[in-house]
Amino acid sequence: MKVSVTYNENLNELPPGSYQLIRDAVILAVKSYIYNNVYLEIGGPDLQLSDTVVNIISGYEGAQEELDKLLETKIAKLMFMSNRKSMTDYVTLLMR
């Protein structure tokens, strides 16, 4: 799976090194969607798919939990640190 992140004004404050983290979140979101909304809803293991495809898709089972953890930790930290106002307020609070 390949994810491309293109320029968006809303992403201006994100450091370029964070794009890999965003990419990882997108990949996990897609895997979660495939497993929960496609695979399970249309028949899951009973589908007439090759064993290879079933093995790959069934490996996506924990993707939502991984995504939730990533969003709560690294992505939340990235969003906070990339927001100038939040960081300015935080540093001001620390200096009091």
Secondary structure by P-SEA (a helix, b strand, c coil): cbbbbccccccccccccaaaaaaaaaaaaaaaaaacccccccccccccccaaaaaaaaaacaaaaaaaaaaacaaaaaaaaacaaaaaaaaaaaac
